[in-house]
Amino acid sequence: MNTLIPTLSVILSLTSAAIAAPQVFNFKDPKGVNNAVFNLDAPLEAITGSANGVSGTVTFDAANPAGTQFKITVAAASLHVGNPVMKDHLHGAMWMDVAKYPDMSFESKAVKNVKTTGDTTTLDAVGTFTLRGVSKEMSLPVKLTYLKDKLGLRVPNQKGDLLVVRSQFSIKRGDFGINPKAPEDKVSDTIEITLSIAGASPK
């Protein structure tokens, strides 16, 4: 009996740790549905586009969302606008220079102001946003929705969980060297970004 109780305690502790282990959600979406939308609303022109080359991971524990970690990357070459000439300019050296800077990314260092209600968590992700070779420390508002056992609804015949990530924030074009001499009455210095992605954790 004296040896049985410690053994049972160890088994229960290991079982609890396994249940509470953080999950890694992969945001490389074979369907190409995950996307980032950008908008520049200048007095003379409004420019709206998107990018679907999203990849990366989020480590999330529903029992401890304060430990959430982000690393999300968007392929610059996947940036798209409807006008073909404007798209060529967007990808060119004066603007995004996708040949030289193929990726833009955000990697978290910490999360703050974590609040959870049901399956939804809101938080501020503090980390490094890198665009066109320039890195800036930023705090991004993030909404996470944890959908347990719902992966099969997005990927048929696949068991697992989903994590839906939503974020809206803005950056300054001039801060990242994106054609800083462009007139602001035609090209806004403020770029509004909306991130809408879902990651998978198969079982």
C-alpha positions in Angstrom: 0.0 0.0 0.0 2.8 2.4 0.9 4.3 2.0 -2.6 1.0 1.9 -4.4 -0.1 5.4 -3.4 3.0 7.2 -4.8 2.7 5.1 -8.0 -0.9 6.2 -8.5 0.1 9.8 -7.9 2.7 9.6 -10.6 0.3 8.1 -13.1 -2.4 10.7 -12.3 0.2 13.5 -12.7 1.4 12.2 -16.1 -2.2 11.7 -17.3 -3.1 15.3 -16.3 0.1 16.6 -18.0 -0.8 14.8 -21.2 -4.4 16.2 -21.2 -3.1 19.7 -20.5 -0.3 19.6 -23.1 -0.3 22.5 -25.6 -1.3 21.8 -29.1 0.5 23.0 -32.2 -1.8 24.2 -35.0 -0.5 24.3 -38.5 -1.6 27.2 -40.7 -0.4 25.9 -44.0 -3.8 25.6 -45.8 -3.9 23.3 -48.9 -7.2 24.9 -49.8 -5.7 28.4 -50.0 -8.6 29.8 -48.0 -6.5 31.4 -45.3 -5.8 35.0 -46.2 -4.6 38.5 -45.2 -6.5 41.4 -46.6 -4.9 44.9 -46.9 -6.5 48.2 -47.5 -5.0 51.7 -48.3 -7.7 54.4 -48.2 -6.2 57.6 -49.6 -8.3 60.7 -50.5 -7.9 60.1 -54.3 -7.7 56.3 -54.4 -8.5 53.3 -52.3 -6.4 50.2 -52.9 -7.6 46.8 -51.6 -5.9 43.5 -52.0 -5.2 40.1 -50.4 -2.5 37.4 -49.9 -3.2 33.7 -49.5 0.3 32.4 -49.1 -0.1 31.9 -45.4 1.9 29.4 -43.3 3.3 29.0 -39.8 2.2 27.6 -36.4 0.4 28.7 -33.3 1.0 26.8 -30.0 -2.2 26.9 -27.9 -3.4 25.3 -24.7 -7.1 25.8 -24.0 -6.4 25.3 -20.3 -3.6 27.9 -20.4 -4.1 30.4 -23.2 -1.6 32.8 -21.6 1.1 30.5 -22.9 0.0 31.0 -26.6 2.9 31.4 -29.1 2.6 32.7 -32.7 4.8 32.4 -35.7 2.9 33.3 -38.9 4.4 33.9 -42.3 2.9 35.3 -45.5 4.5 34.8 -48.9 5.0 38.3 -50.5 4.5 36.8 -54.0 1.0 35.8 -53.1 0.0 39.5 -52.7 -2.8 40.2 -55.2 -4.7 43.2 -56.5 -7.2 43.2 -59.3 -5.3 45.5 -61.7 -2.5 43.6 -63.4 -0.3 46.7 -63.9 -0.8 47.7 -60.2 0.1 44.1 -59.2 3.4 44.3 -61.1 4.2 47.6 -59.4 3.2 46.1 -56.0 5.7 43.2 -56.5 8.4 45.4 -57.9 11.5 46.9 -56.2 9.9 50.3 -55.3 7.1 48.6 -53.4 7.3 45.1 -51.9 10.3 43.9 -53.8 9.2 40.3 -53.5 12.3 38.9 -55.2 14.5 40.3 -52.5 12.1 40.0 -49.6 10.0 36.9 -50.2 8.3 36.7 -46.8 6.6 38.9 -44.2 6.1 37.5 -40.7 5.0 38.0 -37.1 6.6 36.1 -34.2 5.3 36.6 -30.7 7.4 37.0 -27.6 4.6 37.3 -25.1 0.8 37.6 -24.8 -1.1 40.1 -22.6 -4.6 40.9 -21.5 -5.8 37.3 -22.0 -9.6 36.8 -21.6 -11.5 33.6 -22.3 -15.3 33.2 -22.7 -16.4 29.7 -23.8 -14.3 28.6 -26.7 -13.2 32.2 -27.6 -10.0 33.9 -26.3 -9.0 37.5 -26.9 -5.4 38.7 -26.2 -2.7 41.1 -27.3 0.2 39.4 -28.9 3.5 41.2 -28.4 6.3 40.4 -30.8 8.2 41.2 -34.0 6.6 42.1 -37.3 8.9 41.9 -40.2 8.2 43.3 -43.7 10.5 44.1 -46.5 13.5 43.4 -44.4 12.5 45.8 -41.6 11.5 44.5 -38.2 9.3 46.4 -35.7 8.1 45.5 -32.2 4.3 45.5 -32.3 1.3 44.5 -30.2 -1.5 42.9 -32.2 -5.0 42.4 -31.0 -6.0 38.7 -31.6 -9.2 36.7 -31.3 -8.8 32.9 -31.0 -11.7 30.4 -31.4 -10.8 26.9 -30.3 -13.0 24.3 -32.1 -12.4 20.9 -30.5 -13.0 17.9 -32.8 -14.1 20.2 -35.7 -11.2 19.6 -38.2 -13.4 17.1 -40.1 -15.8 19.9 -41.0 -13.0 21.7 -42.8 -10.9 18.7 -44.0 -13.1 15.7 -44.8 -12.2 12.4 -43.1 -9.6 14.2 -40.9 -9.9 14.0 -37.1 -8.6 16.8 -34.9 -9.1 20.3 -33.7 -9.2 23.7 -35.3 -8.0 27.1 -34.1 -9.4 30.1 -35.9 -7.3 33.3 -35.6 -8.7 36.8 -36.4 -6.7 40.1 -36.1 -7.1 43.6 -37.4 -4.2 46.1 -37.1 -2.5 48.8 -39.1 1.1 49.7 -40.1 2.8 52.7 -41.7 4.0 52.3 -45.2 6.9 54.7 -44.6 8.1 52.6 -41.6 8.9 49.7 -43.8 10.3 51.5 -46.8 7.4 50.8 -49.1 7.8 53.5 -51.7 8.0 56.2 -49.1 8.0 59.0 -51.7 4.6 58.0 -53.1 2.1 60.9 -52.7 -0.2 60.3 -49.7 -3.2 61.8 -51.5 -3.1 58.8 -53.9 -1.4 56.1 -51.7 -2.2 56.1 -48.0 0.7 55.8 -45.6 -1.6 53.8 -43.3 -2.0 50.1 -44.4 -4.9 48.4 -42.7 -4.5 44.6 -42.4 -7.1 42.0 -41.6 -5.9 38.4 -40.9 -8.4 35.6 -41.2 -6.9 32.1 -40.8 -7.6 28.7 -39.4 -5.0 26.2 -38.2 -5.2 22.4 -37.9 -4.1 20.0 -35.1 -4.8 16.5 -36.4 -5.2 13.5 -34.1 
